[in-house]
C-alpha cells in the first residue's frame, strides 16, 4: 500500500490507439502508487477534460488526430505548468524529440519501453527527473555534435504578412486574435499559416513558433 512518503500519483493517458491506450492504463493501474484518471483519444479531448481531472503526469502520444501531442503539450504547460508530460511515441528523429522537449515535455519514451521503464519514468518525473529511453538520450547527444543550423530567416523567405502572423503566433495568440489584430478574416489567417508551415517544413503552430523564436534568438553559445 502507498504511504505518506510514497503518495498516489494521478496519471492521464492521451493515445488514439485504443489497444495501446488500454495497455498503458493497465500498466499504470498495476502499480499501487499510481491511479489512472483518464484515457483520452485526442489532444482536443484532453484539453477539455484536464482541468476537471487534474492529473499530475500525462503520458502523451505525438501523432494524434487533429492537434499534435507536441502542440497539446505546449498548451498544457502554458496554462498548467505543474503538470509533467512524458511523450510515449514511436518517433526517434531529432526534430520531433527537440520539438517535444521545447514544448515542455519532461521525458521522452519509446512505445517499446518495458512496463517497468514506463512506471519508473513516472516516478522519476515526479521527483524532478527527465526520463528518456536510452536510444533517445543517445540521439540528443548526437544532435549536439551536429553543425548549428542556419536561422530560418536565412533558409526561407516569408512575406511581410506571414512574418506578422508568425510573430503573433509565437506570442500564443489564437487565429481569431491574430485576425482581429491585423483586421483580416480568420480564413485569411489560416491560408497564411498553411503557407508558413510549407515554407518552414513544420506541421503545427507550436513547431512554427519555436522555429521563429529560434531564428530571432540566433545561435546560442555556451553559458
Protein Blocks (a to p, Z undefined) as FASTA:
>chain_A
ZZfklccdddddddfblklmmmmmmmmmmpmkbccfbdcfbfklmmmmmmmnopabdcdd
fbdghjafklmmmmmmmmmmmbccddddfbfbfklmmmmmmnopabdcdfkbcfklmmmm
mmmmmnopacddfklmmmmmmmmmpccdddfklmpccdfklmmmmmmmmnopafklmmmm
nopafklmmmmmmmmmmmnopabfklmmmmmmmmmnopaddZZ
